[in-house]
Amino acid sequence: MLRYVARRAVGLIPLLLAVATVTFFALELTPGDPAVLIMGQDVTPEGLAELRRQLGLDRPLLVQYARYLGGIARGDLGRSFRTRTLVTEDLARTFPVTLTLAVGSIVVASVVGVGAGTISAARPHGALDYVVRAGILTAVSAPVFWMGLVLIYWFSIRLGWLPVSGWGSLRHLVLPVVALSAFPLAGIARMTRSSVLDALAHDYVRTARAKGVPGGAVLRRHVMKNALIPVVTVIALQFGILLGGAVITETVFALPGLGQLVVTAVLARDYATIRGSVLLVAVSFALINLAVDVAYAALDPRIRYS
Amino acid sequence: MNASQTLPFQMAVRRPRTPWALFWGRFRKDWAALVGLGIIFGILGLAAAAPLVPALKPELQDLALRRSPPSAGHPFGLDHLGRDILSRVAHGARFTVGAAVVATLIALFAGVAIGLVAGFWGGLVDEVSTRVVEVMLAFPYLLLAILIVAILGPGLASATVAVGITKIPHYARVTRAAVLSLRHSDYVDAARVIGATDAGILARHILPNAMAPILVLATVGLGADVLSIAGLGFLGLGAQPPTPEWGLMVSEGRSYLFEASHIIVFPGVFLMLLVLGFNLMGDGLRDALDPRLRRR
Protein backbone atom coordinates (compact mmCIF):
# COMPACT_ATOMS: atom_id res chain seq x y z
CA MET A 1 0.00 0.00 0.00
CA LEU A 2 2.66 2.48 1.06
CA ARG A 3 4.73 1.45 -1.93
CA TYR A 4 1.76 2.02 -4.19
CA VAL A 5 1.27 5.55 -2.85
CA ALA A 6 4.97 6.27 -3.27
CA ARG A 7 4.99 4.94 -6.82
CA ARG A 8 1.93 6.98 -7.77
CA ALA A 9 3.43 10.10 -6.20
CA VAL A 10 6.56 9.64 -8.29
CA GLY A 11 4.34 9.12 -11.32
CA LEU A 12 2.87 12.57 -10.75
CA ILE A 13 6.19 14.26 -11.49
CA PRO A 14 6.17 13.85 -15.28
CA LEU A 15 2.52 14.88 -15.39
CA LEU A 16 3.19 18.05 -13.43
CA LEU A 17 6.25 18.77 -15.54
CA ALA A 18 3.98 18.54 -18.58
CA VAL A 19 1.47 20.88 -16.91
CA ALA A 20 4.22 23.40 -16.12
CA THR A 21 5.56 23.17 -19.67
CA VAL A 22 2.12 23.64 -21.21
CA THR A 23 1.37 26.70 -19.08
CA PHE A 24 4.78 28.20 -19.84
CA PHE A 25 4.72 27.81 -23.61
CA ALA A 26 0.98 28.38 -24.02
CA LEU A 27 1.30 31.87 -22.62
CA GLU A 28 4.38 32.51 -24.76
CA LEU A 29 2.15 32.02 -27.81
CA THR A 30 0.07 34.99 -26.78
CA PRO A 31 0.33 37.88 -29.19
CA GLY A 32 1.43 41.13 -27.63
CA ASP A 33 4.17 42.10 -25.24
CA PRO A 34 3.32 42.00 -21.54
CA ALA A 35 5.91 44.69 -20.89
CA VAL A 36 4.03 47.10 -23.17
CA LEU A 37 0.81 46.21 -21.41
CA ILE A 38 2.28 46.88 -17.98
CA MET A 39 3.73 50.25 -18.96
CA GLY A 40 0.44 51.34 -20.49
CA GLN A 41 0.26 54.88 -21.90
CA ASP A 42 3.61 56.33 -20.84
CA VAL A 43 5.77 53.80 -22.69
CA THR A 44 9.33 54.77 -23.61
CA PRO A 45 11.84 52.54 -25.44
CA GLU A 46 14.33 52.82 -22.54
CA GLY A 47 11.71 52.05 -19.89
CA LEU A 48 10.49 49.11 -21.93
CA ALA A 49 13.97 47.64 -22.28
CA GLU A 50 14.56 48.09 -18.56
CA LEU A 51 11.26 46.42 -17.65
CA ARG A 52 11.89 43.56 -20.06
CA ARG A 53 15.29 43.05 -18.44
CA GLN A 54 13.76 43.08 -14.95
CA LEU A 55 11.12 40.53 -15.92
CA GLY A 56 13.68 38.39 -17.70
CA LEU A 57 11.77 38.79 -20.96
CA ASP A 58 14.92 39.80 -22.85
CA ARG A 59 16.44 36.34 -22.46
CA PRO A 60 16.00 33.61 -25.09
CA LEU A 61 12.81 31.59 -24.62
CA LEU A 62 14.61 28.38 -23.64
CA VAL A 63 16.62 30.23 -21.01
CA GLN A 64 13.40 31.68 -19.60
CA TYR A 65 11.91 28.19 -19.57
CA ALA A 66 14.92 26.68 -17.81
CA ARG A 67 14.87 29.47 -15.21
CA TYR A 68 11.14 28.94 -14.73
CA LEU A 69 11.58 25.20 -14.09
CA GLY A 70 14.58 25.84 -11.85
CA GLY A 71 12.50 28.32 -9.89
CA ILE A 72 9.69 25.81 -9.39
CA ALA A 73 12.21 23.29 -8.04
CA ARG A 74 13.34 25.88 -5.47
CA GLY A 75 9.75 26.94 -4.67
CA ASP A 76 10.13 30.25 -6.49
CA LEU A 77 7.41 31.17 -8.96
CA GLY A 78 8.79 34.57 -9.85
CA ARG A 79 7.24 37.98 -9.40
CA SER A 80 3.86 39.19 -10.56
CA PHE A 81 4.18 41.22 -13.78
CA ARG A 82 1.52 43.57 -12.47
CA THR A 83 2.11 44.17 -8.77
CA ARG A 84 5.78 43.06 -8.59
CA THR A 85 4.95 40.97 -5.50
CA LEU A 86 6.24 37.41 -5.13
CA VAL A 87 3.76 35.01 -6.75
CA THR A 88 4.34 32.50 -3.94
CA GLU A 89 3.27 35.12 -1.40
CA ASP A 90 0.11 35.94 -3.35
CA LEU A 91 -0.68 32.26 -3.56
CA ALA A 92 -0.03 31.73 0.15
CA ARG A 93 -2.49 34.53 0.90
CA THR A 94 -5.27 33.45 -1.46
CA PHE A 95 -5.00 29.66 -1.62
CA PRO A 96 -6.28 28.99 1.94
CA VAL A 97 -9.49 30.88 1.09
CA THR A 98 -10.09 28.78 -2.02
CA LEU A 99 -9.12 25.57 -0.27
CA THR A 100 -11.52 26.25 2.63
CA LEU A 101 -14.32 27.05 0.21
CA ALA A 102 -13.64 24.04 -2.01
CA VAL A 103 -13.16 21.50 0.77
CA GLY A 104 -16.17 22.82 2.70
CA SER A 105 -18.30 22.58 -0.43
CA ILE A 106 -17.20 19.08 -1.41
CA VAL A 107 -17.80 17.83 2.15
CA VAL A 108 -21.31 19.33 2.19
CA ALA A 109 -21.97 18.03 -1.32
CA SER A 110 -20.79 14.51 -0.44
CA VAL A 111 -22.65 14.19 2.85
CA VAL A 112 -25.92 15.70 1.62
CA GLY A 113 -25.60 14.13 -1.82
CA VAL A 114 -25.07 10.58 -0.54
CA GLY A 115 -27.89 11.09 1.97
CA ALA A 116 -30.32 12.43 -0.60
CA GLY A 117 -29.41 9.76 -3.15
CA THR A 118 -29.92 6.98 -0.61
CA ILE A 119 -33.28 8.36 0.55
CA SER A 120 -34.29 8.63 -3.08
CA ALA A 121 -33.32 5.04 -3.86
CA ALA A 122 -34.87 3.56 -0.73
CA ARG A 123 -38.35 4.13 -2.18
CA PRO A 124 -38.01 4.61 -5.95
CA HIS A 125 -40.93 6.58 -7.42
CA GLY A 126 -42.06 7.60 -3.95
CA ALA A 127 -42.79 11.21 -3.06
CA LEU A 128 -39.31 11.83 -1.62
CA ASP A 129 -37.72 10.32 -4.73
CA TYR A 130 -39.50 12.86 -6.93
CA VAL A 131 -38.53 15.74 -4.63
CA VAL A 132 -34.86 14.68 -4.72
CA ARG A 133 -34.87 14.19 -8.49
CA ALA A 134 -36.50 17.56 -9.10
CA GLY A 135 -33.89 19.11 -6.80
CA ILE A 136 -31.09 17.39 -8.74
CA LEU A 137 -32.39 18.70 -12.07
CA THR A 138 -32.67 22.23 -10.73
CA ALA A 139 -29.21 22.16 -9.20
CA VAL A 140 -27.45 20.91 -12.36
CA SER A 141 -29.25 23.48 -14.51
CA ALA A 142 -28.75 26.65 -12.46
CA PRO A 143 -25.61 28.69 -13.18
CA VAL A 144 -23.53 28.95 -10.00
CA PHE A 145 -23.17 32.74 -10.28
CA TRP A 146 -26.90 33.21 -10.61
CA MET A 147 -27.64 30.91 -7.70
CA GLY A 148 -25.13 32.86 -5.61
CA LEU A 149 -26.84 36.17 -6.44
CA VAL A 150 -30.29 34.74 -5.67
CA LEU A 151 -29.00 33.51 -2.30
CA ILE A 152 -27.50 36.93 -1.56
CA TYR A 153 -30.77 38.59 -2.50
CA TRP A 154 -32.88 36.47 -0.18
CA PHE A 155 -30.63 35.68 2.75
CA SER A 156 -28.54 38.84 2.91
CA ILE A 157 -30.61 41.64 1.46
CA ARG A 158 -34.18 40.58 2.20
CA LEU A 159 -33.81 38.56 5.39
CA GLY A 160 -30.53 40.05 6.57
CA TRP A 161 -29.37 36.77 8.09
CA LEU A 162 -25.96 36.48 6.48
CA PRO A 163 -23.30 38.87 5.18
CA VAL A 164 -23.50 39.87 1.49
CA SER A 165 -19.83 39.25 0.79
CA GLY A 166 -16.37 39.19 2.28
CA TRP A 167 -14.32 36.78 4.31
CA GLY A 168 -13.41 36.22 7.94
CA SER A 169 -16.05 34.25 9.81
CA LEU A 170 -18.03 31.06 9.43
CA ARG A 171 -21.08 33.15 8.59
CA HIS A 172 -19.27 34.47 5.52
CA LEU A 173 -18.79 30.92 4.35
CA VAL A 174 -22.41 29.72 4.44
CA LEU A 175 -23.82 31.20 1.22
CA PRO A 176 -20.73 30.56 -0.96
CA VAL A 177 -20.65 26.93 0.19
CA VAL A 178 -24.37 26.47 -0.52
CA ALA A 179 -24.03 28.01 -3.99
CA LEU A 180 -20.86 26.10 -4.89
CA SER A 181 -21.94 22.73 -3.49
CA ALA A 182 -25.27 22.60 -5.35
CA PHE A 183 -23.90 21.34 -8.68
CA PRO A 184 -21.57 18.63 -7.32
CA LEU A 185 -24.20 17.68 -4.77
CA ALA A 186 -26.64 16.91 -7.56
CA GLY A 187 -24.08 14.80 -9.42
CA ILE A 188 -23.21 12.86 -6.28
CA ALA A 189 -26.89 12.32 -5.36
CA ARG A 190 -27.63 11.09 -8.87
CA MET A 191 -24.76 8.59 -8.82
CA THR A 192 -25.62 7.43 -5.31
CA ARG A 193 -29.23 6.85 -6.29
CA SER A 194 -28.45 4.67 -9.29
CA SER A 195 -25.61 2.90 -7.50
CA VAL A 196 -27.79 2.06 -4.46
CA LEU A 197 -30.55 0.87 -6.77
CA ASP A 198 -28.05 -1.42 -8.52
CA ALA A 199 -26.82 -2.81 -5.22
CA LEU A 200 -30.38 -3.34 -3.96
CA ALA A 201 -31.06 -5.64 -6.91
CA HIS A 202 -28.41 -8.17 -5.82
CA ASP A 203 -29.17 -11.60 -4.43
CA TYR A 204 -27.39 -11.01 -1.14
CA VAL A 205 -29.84 -8.20 -0.39
CA ARG A 206 -32.79 -10.50 -0.95
CA THR A 207 -31.11 -13.12 1.24
CA ALA A 208 -30.56 -10.60 4.01
CA ARG A 209 -34.16 -9.45 3.79
CA ALA A 210 -35.43 -13.04 3.72
CA LYS A 211 -33.62 -13.90 6.90
CA GLY A 212 -35.30 -10.96 8.60
CA VAL A 213 -32.65 -8.24 8.71
CA PRO A 214 -34.45 -4.88 9.14
CA GLY A 215 -34.41 -2.52 6.13
CA GLY A 216 -32.09 0.05 7.67
CA ALA A 217 -29.52 -2.56 8.60
CA VAL A 218 -29.62 -4.08 5.09
CA LEU A 219 -28.89 -0.65 3.69
CA ARG A 220 -26.07 0.09 6.10
CA ARG A 221 -24.40 -3.29 6.23
CA HIS A 222 -24.88 -4.72 2.76
CA VAL A 223 -25.89 -2.07 0.27
CA MET A 224 -23.86 1.02 1.13
CA LYS A 225 -20.47 -0.67 1.19
CA ASN A 226 -20.90 -1.80 -2.40
CA ALA A 227 -22.77 1.24 -3.61
CA LEU A 228 -20.26 3.82 -2.41
CA ILE A 229 -17.34 2.75 -4.60
CA PRO A 230 -18.54 4.39 -7.84
CA VAL A 231 -19.72 7.35 -5.77
CA VAL A 232 -16.14 8.02 -4.69
CA THR A 233 -15.13 8.33 -8.35
CA VAL A 234 -17.88 10.84 -8.96
CA ILE A 235 -16.85 12.85 -5.91
CA ALA A 236 -13.32 13.15 -7.32
CA LEU A 237 -14.68 14.13 -10.74
CA GLN A 238 -16.97 16.72 -9.20
CA PHE A 239 -14.08 18.17 -7.23
CA GLY A 240 -12.37 19.12 -10.49
CA ILE A 241 -15.52 20.89 -11.67
CA LEU A 242 -15.90 22.50 -8.27
CA LEU A 243 -12.40 24.01 -8.39
CA GLY A 244 -13.49 25.84 -11.53
CA GLY A 245 -16.81 26.84 -9.99
CA ALA A 246 -14.87 28.24 -7.03
CA VAL A 247 -13.38 30.89 -9.33
CA ILE A 248 -16.89 32.08 -10.22
CA THR A 249 -18.21 31.79 -6.67
CA GLU A 250 -15.34 33.88 -5.32
CA THR A 251 -16.19 36.60 -7.81
CA VAL A 252 -19.86 36.58 -6.79
CA PHE A 253 -19.12 36.83 -3.07
CA ALA A 254 -15.97 38.97 -3.41
CA LEU A 255 -13.85 36.37 -1.60
CA PRO A 256 -10.10 37.10 -1.60
CA GLY A 257 -9.20 33.72 -3.08
CA LEU A 258 -7.22 32.22 -5.92
CA GLY A 259 -10.09 32.69 -8.37
CA GLN A 260 -10.03 36.46 -8.03
CA LEU A 261 -6.25 36.35 -8.42
CA VAL A 262 -6.46 34.31 -11.64
CA VAL A 263 -9.18 36.40 -13.24
CA THR A 264 -7.38 39.67 -12.49
CA ALA A 265 -4.15 38.15 -13.78
CA VAL A 266 -5.77 37.00 -17.04
CA LEU A 267 -7.29 40.42 -17.67
CA ALA A 268 -3.92 42.08 -16.97
CA ARG A 269 -1.82 39.48 -18.86
CA ASP A 270 0.11 38.82 -15.68
CA TYR A 271 1.80 35.64 -16.94
CA ALA A 272 3.79 34.84 -13.81
CA THR A 273 0.67 34.89 -11.64
CA ILE A 274 -1.38 32.88 -14.15
CA ARG A 275 1.33 30.24 -14.38
CA GLY A 276 1.78 29.99 -10.63
CA SER A 277 -1.89 29.70 -9.78
CA VAL A 278 -2.68 27.24 -12.57
CA LEU A 279 0.24 25.08 -11.49
CA LEU A 280 -0.85 25.16 -7.84
CA VAL A 281 -4.42 24.19 -8.68
CA ALA A 282 -3.26 21.38 -10.97
CA VAL A 283 -0.98 20.04 -8.22
CA SER A 284 -3.81 20.07 -5.69
CA PHE A 285 -6.11 18.41 -8.18
CA ALA A 286 -3.54 15.67 -8.86
CA LEU A 287 -3.09 15.06 -5.13
CA ILE A 288 -6.87 14.79 -4.65
CA ASN A 289 -7.07 12.22 -7.43
CA LEU A 290 -4.27 10.26 -5.81
CA ALA A 291 -6.10 10.38 -2.48
CA VAL A 292 -9.23 9.04 -4.15
CA ASP A 293 -7.37 6.11 -5.66
CA VAL A 294 -6.00 5.30 -2.24
CA ALA A 295 -9.49 5.58 -0.75
CA TYR A 296 -10.63 2.82 -3.11
CA ALA A 297 -8.33 0.39 -1.37
CA ALA A 298 -9.92 1.22 1.96
CA LEU A 299 -13.43 0.77 0.58
CA ASP A 300 -12.95 -2.15 -1.76
CA PRO A 301 -10.87 -5.12 -0.61
CA ARG A 302 -11.11 -6.56 -4.14
CA ILE A 303 -8.71 -3.91 -5.38
CA ARG A 304 -5.16 -4.90 -4.60
CA TYR A 305 -2.27 -2.64 -5.41
CA SER A 306 0.90 -4.32 -6.44
CA MET B 1 -58.04 10.81 -36.55
CA ASN B 2 -56.47 7.42 -36.90
CA ALA B 3 -56.16 6.40 -40.53
CA SER B 4 -56.74 2.72 -39.90
CA GLN B 5 -60.24 3.41 -38.55
CA THR B 6 -61.39 4.73 -41.91
CA LEU B 7 -60.13 1.73 -43.83
CA PRO B 8 -62.45 -1.21 -44.35
CA PHE B 9 -59.71 -3.72 -43.60
CA GLN B 10 -56.49 -3.85 -41.61
CA MET B 11 -53.28 -3.69 -43.58
CA ALA B 12 -51.56 -7.03 -43.16
CA VAL B 13 -48.05 -6.01 -44.15
CA ARG B 14 -45.95 -4.09 -41.65
CA ARG B 15 -42.85 -2.35 -42.73
CA PRO B 16 -39.79 -3.30 -40.71
CA ARG B 17 -39.06 -0.71 -38.01
CA THR B 18 -36.09 1.46 -38.79
CA PRO B 19 -33.68 2.35 -35.98
CA TRP B 20 -35.08 5.86 -36.17
CA ALA B 21 -38.64 4.58 -35.64
CA LEU B 22 -37.48 2.43 -32.73
CA PHE B 23 -35.76 5.44 -31.20
CA TRP B 24 -38.69 7.79 -31.71
CA GLY B 25 -41.13 5.22 -30.36
CA ARG B 26 -39.24 5.16 -27.09
CA PHE B 27 -38.41 8.87 -27.00
CA ARG B 28 -41.95 10.14 -27.47
CA LYS B 29 -43.21 8.20 -24.45
CA ASP B 30 -40.73 10.04 -22.24
CA TRP B 31 -42.61 13.18 -21.19
CA ALA B 32 -39.60 14.72 -19.44
CA ALA B 33 -37.55 14.47 -22.64
CA LEU B 34 -40.40 15.99 -24.62
CA VAL B 35 -40.58 18.91 -22.18
CA GLY B 36 -36.84 19.36 -22.71
CA LEU B 37 -37.29 19.28 -26.47
CA GLY B 38 -40.11 21.84 -26.15
CA ILE B 39 -37.94 24.21 -24.09
CA ILE B 40 -35.10 23.96 -26.61
CA PHE B 41 -37.39 24.59 -29.58
CA GLY B 42 -38.96 27.50 -27.72
CA ILE B 43 -35.59 29.15 -27.12
CA LEU B 44 -34.39 28.37 -30.67
CA GLY B 45 -37.59 29.99 -31.92
CA LEU B 46 -36.87 33.03 -29.78
CA ALA B 47 -33.34 33.23 -31.17
CA ALA B 48 -34.60 32.97 -34.75
CA ALA B 49 -37.51 35.36 -34.31
CA ALA B 50 -35.75 38.14 -32.36
CA PRO B 51 -34.09 39.86 -35.34
CA LEU B 52 -37.39 39.78 -37.26
CA VAL B 53 -39.38 41.67 -34.64
CA PRO B 54 -38.73 45.40 -35.01
CA ALA B 55 -40.19 46.15 -31.57
CA LEU B 56 -37.26 44.34 -29.95
CA LYS B 57 -34.48 46.90 -29.72
CA PRO B 58 -31.65 45.58 -27.54
CA GLU B 59 -29.47 48.67 -27.99
CA LEU B 60 -32.07 51.40 -27.46
CA GLN B 61 -31.51 53.29 -24.20
CA ASP B 62 -34.12 55.17 -22.23
CA LEU B 63 -32.00 56.65 -19.46
CA ALA B 64 -34.95 58.31 -17.76
CA LEU B 65 -36.53 54.92 -17.17
CA ARG B 66 -33.36 53.01 -16.29
CA ARG B 67 -33.73 50.16 -13.76
CA SER B 68 -37.52 50.44 -13.89
CA PRO B 69 -39.27 47.17 -12.97
CA PRO B 70 -41.41 45.07 -15.32
CA SER B 71 -44.41 46.90 -16.75
CA ALA B 72 -46.90 46.51 -19.59
CA GLY B 73 -44.61 48.25 -22.09
CA HIS B 74 -41.50 46.40 -20.88
CA PRO B 75 -42.57 42.98 -19.54
CA PHE B 76 -39.07 42.18 -18.20
CA GLY B 77 -38.30 45.77 -17.14
CA LEU B 78 -35.32 47.93 -18.10
CA ASP B 79 -31.67 47.45 -17.18
CA HIS B 80 -29.14 49.82 -15.60
CA LEU B 81 -28.68 51.65 -18.89
CA GLY B 82 -32.40 51.83 -19.67
CA ARG B 83 -32.37 49.02 -22.23
CA ASP B 84 -35.38 46.73 -22.60
CA ILE B 85 -34.49 43.41 -20.94
CA LEU B 86 -36.96 41.37 -22.99
CA SER B 87 -35.28 42.60 -26.19
CA ARG B 88 -31.85 41.80 -24.77
CA VAL B 89 -32.85 38.32 -23.59
CA ALA B 90 -34.43 37.58 -26.98
CA HIS B 91 -31.42 38.81 -28.95
CA GLY B 92 -29.04 37.19 -26.48
CA ALA B 93 -30.51 33.74 -27.13
CA ARG B 94 -28.64 33.73 -30.44
CA PHE B 95 -25.28 34.33 -28.74
CA THR B 96 -25.82 31.91 -25.86
CA VAL B 97 -27.19 29.05 -27.96
CA GLY B 98 -24.85 29.71 -30.89
CA ALA B 99 -21.72 29.76 -28.75
CA ALA B 100 -22.68 26.54 -26.97
CA VAL B 101 -23.42 24.78 -30.26
CA VAL B 102 -20.12 25.89 -31.82
CA ALA B 103 -18.17 24.85 -28.71
CA THR B 104 -19.82 21.44 -28.71
CA LEU B 105 -19.16 20.98 -32.44
CA ILE B 106 -15.47 21.84 -31.98
CA ALA B 107 -15.17 19.30 -29.19
CA LEU B 108 -17.25 16.73 -31.07
CA PHE B 109 -15.35 16.80 -34.36
CA ALA B 110 -11.87 17.01 -32.88
CA GLY B 111 -12.59 14.51 -30.11
CA VAL B 112 -14.29 11.95 -32.33
CA ALA B 113 -11.52 12.19 -34.94
CA ILE B 114 -8.82 11.69 -32.30
CA GLY B 115 -10.76 8.87 -30.65
CA LEU B 116 -11.34 7.05 -33.96
CA VAL B 117 -7.72 7.23 -35.04
CA ALA B 118 -6.34 6.35 -31.62
CA GLY B 119 -8.77 3.50 -31.04
CA PHE B 120 -8.61 1.99 -34.53
CA TRP B 121 -4.95 2.11 -35.39
CA GLY B 122 -3.47 2.22 -31.90
CA GLY B 123 0.30 2.43 -31.76
CA LEU B 124 2.14 5.71 -31.48
CA VAL B 125 -0.89 7.89 -32.28
CA ASP B 126 -2.81 6.23 -29.48
CA GLU B 127 0.09 6.57 -27.10
CA VAL B 128 0.57 10.28 -27.84
CA SER B 129 -3.11 11.20 -27.79
CA THR B 130 -3.65 9.33 -24.52
CA ARG B 131 -0.82 11.30 -22.93
CA VAL B 132 -2.16 14.61 -24.26
CA VAL B 133 -5.64 13.80 -22.95
CA GLU B 134 -4.12 12.95 -19.58
CA VAL B 135 -2.35 16.29 -19.36
CA MET B 136 -5.50 18.16 -20.39
CA LEU B 137 -7.53 16.36 -17.76
CA ALA B 138 -4.93 17.28 -15.14
CA PHE B 139 -6.31 20.82 -15.27
CA PRO B 140 -9.60 21.44 -13.51
CA TYR B 141 -12.16 22.01 -16.22
CA LEU B 142 -12.91 25.74 -16.07
CA LEU B 143 -9.30 26.58 -15.25
CA LEU B 144 -8.11 25.12 -18.56
CA ALA B 145 -10.73 27.22 -20.34
CA ILE B 146 -9.50 30.32 -18.47
CA LEU B 147 -5.92 29.51 -19.48
CA ILE B 148 -6.96 29.28 -23.14
CA VAL B 149 -8.85 32.58 -22.86
CA ALA B 150 -5.64 34.05 -21.43
CA ILE B 151 -3.88 33.03 -24.65
CA LEU B 152 -6.60 34.16 -27.05
CA GLY B 153 -7.70 37.27 -25.17
CA PRO B 154 -11.15 37.79 -23.61
CA GLY B 155 -14.20 37.66 -25.91
CA LEU B 156 -17.14 35.49 -26.86
CA ALA B 157 -15.23 33.79 -29.69
CA SER B 158 -12.28 32.97 -27.40
CA ALA B 159 -14.58 31.68 -24.67
CA THR B 160 -16.34 29.47 -27.22
CA VAL B 161 -13.09 28.04 -28.60
CA ALA B 162 -11.71 27.63 -25.08
CA VAL B 163 -14.71 25.65 -23.87
CA GLY B 164 -14.66 23.59 -27.07
CA ILE B 165 -10.99 22.66 -26.70
CA THR B 166 -11.45 21.86 -23.02
CA LYS B 167 -14.12 19.31 -23.88
CA ILE B 168 -12.12 17.46 -26.57
CA PRO B 169 -10.71 14.85 -24.13
CA HIS B 170 -14.21 13.75 -23.09
CA TYR B 171 -15.24 12.96 -26.67
CA ALA B 172 -11.88 11.41 -27.51
CA ARG B 173 -12.15 9.04 -24.53
CA VAL B 174 -15.72 7.95 -25.18
CA THR B 175 -15.04 7.44 -28.90
CA ARG B 176 -11.83 5.54 -28.31
CA ALA B 177 -13.52 3.22 -25.82
CA ALA B 178 -16.38 2.56 -28.26
CA VAL B 179 -13.96 1.88 -31.13
CA LEU B 180 -11.88 -0.50 -29.02
CA SER B 181 -14.96 -2.51 -28.14
CA LEU B 182 -16.09 -2.68 -31.79
CA ARG B 183 -12.76 -3.14 -33.53
CA HIS B 184 -12.73 -6.92 -33.22
CA SER B 185 -16.45 -7.53 -33.55
CA ASP B 186 -17.61 -10.12 -36.08
CA TYR B 187 -19.15 -7.68 -38.51
CA VAL B 188 -15.94 -5.66 -38.67
CA ASP B 189 -13.97 -8.84 -39.38
CA ALA B 190 -16.57 -9.79 -41.99
CA ALA B 191 -16.31 -6.39 -43.67
CA ARG B 192 -12.54 -6.77 -43.74
CA VAL B 193 -12.80 -10.23 -45.30
CA ILE B 194 -14.91 -8.93 -48.18
CA GLY B 195 -12.24 -6.30 -48.79
CA ALA B 196 -13.48 -3.15 -47.10
CA THR B 197 -10.86 -0.48 -46.53
CA ASP B 198 -10.01 0.89 -43.08
CA ALA B 199 -11.71 4.18 -43.90
CA GLY B 200 -14.79 2.37 -45.16
CA ILE B 201 -14.99 0.22 -42.03
CA LEU B 202 -14.63 3.27 -39.81
CA ALA B 203 -17.24 5.30 -41.64
CA ARG B 204 -19.78 2.60 -42.35
CA HIS B 205 -19.49 0.16 -39.48
CA ILE B 206 -17.71 1.60 -36.48
CA LEU B 207 -18.85 5.22 -36.36
CA PRO B 208 -22.61 4.51 -36.64
CA ASN B 209 -22.38 1.99 -33.82
CA ALA B 210 -20.30 4.30 -31.65
CA MET B 211 -22.67 7.22 -32.19
CA ALA B 212 -25.14 6.62 -29.35
CA PRO B 213 -22.89 7.46 -26.39
CA ILE B 214 -21.35 10.35 -28.35
CA LEU B 215 -24.77 11.88 -29.07
CA VAL B 216 -25.80 11.62 -25.43
CA LEU B 217 -22.52 13.21 -24.36
CA ALA B 218 -23.06 16.04 -26.85
CA THR B 219 -26.59 16.81 -25.69
CA VAL B 220 -25.79 16.88 -22.00
CA GLY B 221 -22.54 18.64 -22.97
CA LEU B 222 -24.50 21.44 -24.65
CA GLY B 223 -26.04 22.27 -21.27
CA ALA B 224 -22.65 22.23 -19.56
CA ASP B 225 -21.18 24.41 -22.33
CA VAL B 226 -23.97 26.96 -21.93
CA LEU B 227 -23.05 27.17 -18.24
CA SER B 228 -19.30 27.44 -18.91
CA ILE B 229 -19.60 30.12 -21.58
CA ALA B 230 -22.05 32.10 -19.44
CA GLY B 231 -19.67 31.67 -16.49
CA LEU B 232 -16.76 33.05 -18.51
CA GLY B 233 -19.04 35.91 -19.60
CA PHE B 234 -19.88 36.56 -15.97
CA LEU B 235 -16.16 36.72 -15.10
CA GLY B 236 -15.59 39.27 -17.85
CA LEU B 237 -13.56 36.77 -19.89
CA GLY B 238 -16.30 35.93 -22.41
CA ALA B 239 -18.70 38.15 -24.30
CA GLN B 240 -17.95 41.86 -23.92
CA PRO B 241 -20.47 44.72 -23.53
CA PRO B 242 -22.79 45.61 -25.15
CA THR B 243 -23.34 42.00 -26.35
CA PRO B 244 -26.58 40.80 -24.75
CA GLU B 245 -25.04 37.45 -23.72
CA TRP B 246 -27.00 36.13 -20.74
CA GLY B 247 -24.05 35.49 -18.40
CA LEU B 248 -22.69 38.98 -19.04
CA MET B 249 -26.16 40.45 -18.47
CA VAL B 250 -26.31 38.84 -15.02
CA SER B 251 -22.83 40.17 -14.28
CA GLU B 252 -23.79 43.71 -15.33
CA GLY B 253 -26.94 43.62 -13.21
CA ARG B 254 -25.33 42.41 -10.01
CA SER B 255 -24.40 45.86 -8.75
CA TYR B 256 -28.11 46.72 -8.71
CA LEU B 257 -29.22 43.61 -6.85
CA PHE B 258 -30.60 45.68 -3.99
CA GLU B 259 -32.71 48.21 -5.86
CA ALA B 260 -33.40 46.46 -9.20
CA SER B 261 -33.23 42.70 -8.77
CA HIS B 262 -35.31 42.13 -11.93
CA ILE B 263 -32.21 42.87 -14.04
CA ILE B 264 -30.58 39.55 -13.12
CA VAL B 265 -33.78 37.50 -12.79
CA PHE B 266 -34.69 37.14 -16.47
CA PRO B 267 -31.33 36.28 -18.07
CA GLY B 268 -30.72 33.86 -15.18
CA VAL B 269 -34.08 32.15 -15.57
CA PHE B 270 -33.54 31.75 -19.30
CA LEU B 271 -30.04 30.30 -18.78
CA MET B 272 -31.46 27.81 -16.32
CA LEU B 273 -34.36 26.88 -18.62
CA LEU B 274 -32.02 26.30 -21.56
CA VAL B 275 -29.68 24.09 -19.54
CA LEU B 276 -32.66 22.24 -18.07
CA GLY B 277 -33.91 21.62 -21.61
CA PHE B 278 -30.58 20.12 -22.70
CA ASN B 279 -30.34 18.00 -19.56
CA LEU B 280 -33.88 16.61 -19.90
CA MET B 281 -33.34 15.86 -23.57
CA GLY B 282 -29.94 14.30 -22.92
CA ASP B 283 -31.41 11.94 -20.33
CA GLY B 284 -34.24 11.06 -22.72
CA LEU B 285 -31.82 10.44 -25.59
CA ARG B 286 -29.72 8.14 -23.46
CA ASP B 287 -32.74 6.12 -22.39
CA ALA B 288 -34.12 5.92 -25.93
CA LEU B 289 -30.84 5.23 -27.73
CA ASP B 290 -29.61 2.59 -25.37
CA PRO B 291 -32.21 1.02 -23.09
CA ARG B 292 -29.42 -0.87 -21.33
CA LEU B 293 -28.15 2.42 -19.90
CA ARG B 294 -31.60 3.40 -18.66
CA ARG B 295 -31.69 5.00 -15.24
CA ARG B 296 -34.41 3.74 -13.00
Interface residues (C-beta under 8 A of the other chain):
Chain A: L15 L16 A18 V19 V22 T23 A26 L27 L29 T30 P31 P124 L137 T138 V140 S141 A142 P143 V144 F145 W146 L149 V150 I152 Y153 I157 S194 L197 G240 I241 L243 G244 G245 V247 I248 T251 V252 V262 V263 A265 V266 L267 R269 I274 V278 V281 A282 F285 A286
Chain B: R131 E134 V135 A138 F139 P140 Y141 L142 L143 A145 I146 L147 I148 V149 A150 I151 G153 P154 G223 L227 A230 G231 F234 L235 G236 L237 G247 V250 S251 R254 L257 F258 S261 I264 G268 L271 M272 L273 V275 L276 N279 L280 R295 R296
